[in-house]
């Protein structure tokens, strides 16, 4: 899995260096997505924070599932108790931001992502999510900065 990830990153880095700006941004988006979602052994994200408890891990999986099924209110109900115990949990803040995006509250999502990045500046998931949000709002240079941050984290 790690070798495959490394191969894909090298391929996209090479492609992005020879591409016009629009293709460069697209390549950065793909690279950021690869980095932030490709799991290591046991489904743990590559740049996970401190190991969550078994109950917290199950809650995070449930929240991700609810978000993927466009049930953001239920996902928030699962995530809020975790956040109450750890106010700076970048994973939870990022998932809450994704739920807020699904509800159309982009301002709150942006605030949550900035808070997540304050707590964990090297979080690929948070940088990728903010990059996607900025790109949707046509803030291409700022989005590209976020995707380049994800790439630089992965290559170090």
Secondary structure, DSSP 8 states (H G I E B T S, - for coil): -HHHHHHHHHHHHHHHHTS-HHHHHHHHHHHHHHHHH-B-GGG-BTT--S---HHHHHHHHHHHHHHHTT-HHHHHHHHHHHHHH-TT-HHHHHHHHHHHHHTT-HHHHHHHHHHHHHH-TT-HHHHHHHHHHHHHTT-HHHHHHHHHHHHHHHH-
